[in-house]
Amino acid sequence: MKPRLSRRLAKHVISLPILSLLTGLVIGIGTTKPNSAQAVEATIAVAANFSTTANKLAKAFQTESGQTVVIASGSTGQLYAQIRQGAPFDAFLAADQTRPELLHKDEAAGREPFTYATGRLALWSPTPDAVPEDGAAFLTLAELKRIAIANPKLAPYGMAAKESLTALGLWQTYETRIVMGQNIAQAFQITAVGGAPVGFVALSQLLAAPEELHGSHWSVPANLHTSISQDAVLLKRGTGNPAAEGFVAFLTSPAGCSIIRDAGYQPSDLCT
């Protein structure tokens, strides 16, 4: 890996979630400082594909409210498992609808889940002109030796990639050539450093990446895979925490919806 590329990637690639991560990634050093009597903090579990946008939301929320939000990111499946094992999260921004609904059914949630964003899948190469406009034909004819995707068992974007290849009749062609990341951030990193010539990534990652990584991409048609509806849920631990409740509400506020839209997602139907 070239040193310059490694430094730039550090801003856009989030490592796997571990509980010690909760002591890092604190979004709370800004111009607005609440007094000690009012200072409130919440810890939010966030799907890897949404981590960059979540950091922007957290900063905007702090500026508006004076409350601090800690972001811990990773694959939806791993974060869900950590929540079930008692990880100290106040809210969960998943990359699917299934896990938040399971938490609600199991009475681990303080409120009903809601869709905060709908994601877009892209086939991407950091090399300009490598991926043409007709990505389906490219996948059929290119005979790629490797292709990066997130783990379909853990990451909704990985499942969407598998479904898209299946819909195109290409899953069996590429199944043994897949370089798999545990989450969508790892799939992006694998492709960025040349571990695979192309990868299925979140469109939002491309919009957030530095210009030299924009390369070329094909926006995968939504009808090739299940909708990547991403649900959020306030957990029982966050009930009564003004920072947790406020941040969850901020996701459907005008300011929050604008940030989500600019990041390459379709914001919630609940946006005001």
N, C-alpha and C positions, 0 to 999 in steps of 0.2 A: 504494500500500500504506500502510495506517495505521502510524505509527511503533510503536505498542504491539504490534501484531500482528507486525511485522517482528522485534522483539526476542524475542518468545516463540518465533517460528518458528526463530530461530537455534539454539535448543537441540535442535530436532528434525529439522533438515534438514542432510544431509551433502553436501558438495560433491563434484564429480567427482574421481576419484582421479588424482593426479599424484605422481611420485616424491618431489617436495619435501614432500609431505604426511607423509612418513615422519619428518620432523623435528618434526612437531607431534603433537597428540592423544596425548600420552604419559600413560598411566595408571600413575602410580607415586608420586604425592605423597599419602601416607597416614600413618596413625599408626604403622605397622610399617615400620621401616627396616632392611634387611639390612646387615651390615657389608660393607666394601669387598671382602673376600676371597670373600664368598659372593654378592655382587650379580650377578644374571643378568638379561638382557633378551631378549625375543623380539618379533618383528614379525609381526603377524597380518593377512592380507588378509581382509576381511569384506564380504560382500554388503551393499548399502546398506540393504535392509529389516531386517537384523539388527544394524545398527550400535549402536542404543541399548541393546539387550540385551547386545551384546558388551561395551560399556563397563561395564555392571553386573557382568557375569561377570569382567571384568578386575580390577575393584576388589575383588570378593570373593576372587578368586584371590590377589591380592597380599596381602590381609589374612591369608589362610591360609598362604601360602608365603613371603612376603617377596620375591617375584620380580616384576619389572616386565614389563608387556605393552604394546606400542605397537599401536594399532588404526589401520589404513588402510582406508577403505571406498570402495566404488564399485559399479558394475554388475558382475555375475559375468563377463560377456563381456570387459569391459575389464580386470578384474583377472587373468583367465586369460591374456589377451594379454600383460600386463606380466610375468607369471611366466614365460611362454615366452621372453620377451625378456631374462630374467635379473634381474628385479626382486628385491631382497633380502628376500623374505618367508620366514618359517619355517614357516608353516602357512596353509591356505586354508579359510575357511568360506564355501562357495558357497551360492547360492540354488537350485542344481539338483544333479543327480547326474552329469550328463554330463561337465562339465569336470574334476571330481576324478578320475573314472574314466579320462579321457583322459590326465591327468598320471600316473596310476598305470601305465597301459599303456606310456607313453613313458619310464618309469623316472625321472620327475622327482619322484616321491613316495617318501617313506621307508617308508610303511606303506600298507595297503589303506584306502580311504575307508570311512566309515561315516555313517549318517544321524544327525544330531544334533538335528534339528527338522523338523517338518512345518508349513508355513505355511497361513494362511487368507486368502482374497481377499475384499474387501468393496467394494461400490459406495457411495461416501461423498460427502456434501455437508456443508460447515461450517455450513449453514443448518438449524436445527432443523425437523423435520417435512417437509423437502423430499423425502427419500427414504422412501417408505412400506415397510411390511413385505413387500409383494409387489413386489419390485424388478424381476422379469421383466415384469410388466404395466406398470410405470412406464416401463421402457425402450421398450416397444412403443408406448405411448400418448403419452408426453411430447413426442416430436418435438424432442429436445434439439439445439441448434445446435452445441454443442461437448461433447466428453467427453475427459477426460484418461486416458491409460494410459502405462505404461512401454514402451520399445521392445521389441517381441516378439522381435527378433533378438538382443538383448543381455540382456534381463532375463526370468527365468522367470515373474515376476508379470505382465509384459506379455504373454507367451505365454498364460498362463492367462486373462487378460482377453480376448484375441482368441479363444481357444477357447470361452469362455463366450458371447460375442456370436455366434459361429458356431453354437453349439449351440442358441441361441435364434432362429436365423434372422435375426439383425440385423447381421451383420458388414458386408454390403453397404450397409445403411442408414447406418451410422456411419463407414465407412471414410474418407470424405472430410471428416468432421467431427472427426477425432481431433486433439487437441493432445498431442504426444508428448514425454515426458521420456526422458532417456537411461537412467534407472533409476527404481526405485519411489519413492525420496526426492524426485526431481524431479516425478514425477506427483503426489505429495502436495502439494508446494509450489505447483504450478500451480493445483491445485484450491483450496488454502487462500487464495490471494491473488486468486481470482476469474477466473483465466485460463480456467476451464471451470466450469460450474455443478455438475458431478459428476465424479468420477474413480474409477477402479479402483485401490485401494491395498491395502496389507497391513493386516489387522485389528490386528496388533501395533502399527502406527503410531498407530491411533486410541486404543489403551489407553495409549500413552506420551504422547499429546498433552495440552496443558493443557485444562482443562475448557471454556473458551470455544470450542475447536475441535472438541469432540465432535460437535456437529451431529446428523446423522441418517445411518444407514447400513443397508444390506442385506447380510447375510452370504451370499455367493454359495455355492450348494450345491456340495459337492465333486464331485458327479457331472457337473457341467457342464464340468469341465476336468481335465487330467492332474494327479495328485497333486503338490503342491509340496513334494516331499521334498528337504531341504537336506542335502548331504553335506559333511563336513569331511575334510581329509587333511593329515597331517604331511608337509611337503616335505623333500627331501634336505638342504637347508640347515639345517633344524631338528633333524635327527637328532643326538642326543647333547647337545642344548641342553636343560637341565633346565626352563627356563621354557617353552619351546615344547612339550616332551613333557608337562609338568605341566599346562599350560593345556588341551591337547587332551584329556587324561584327565579334567580337571575338568568337561568338558562332559557327562559321564555319571555324575558323582558326585551324591550326594543333594542337596548344596547347589546344584550347577550345574543339575540337572534341575528343581529347584524354581523357580529364577530363570527358566528357559526357559518353564516352564508358566505362571507368573504373567504373562509377557509376551504371552501369547496364542497360543503355539505348542503343538503336541503334542511332548513331548520324546522322546528316543531310546528305542527298545525295549531298549537296553543299559543304561538307568538302573538303578542299584543301590539 
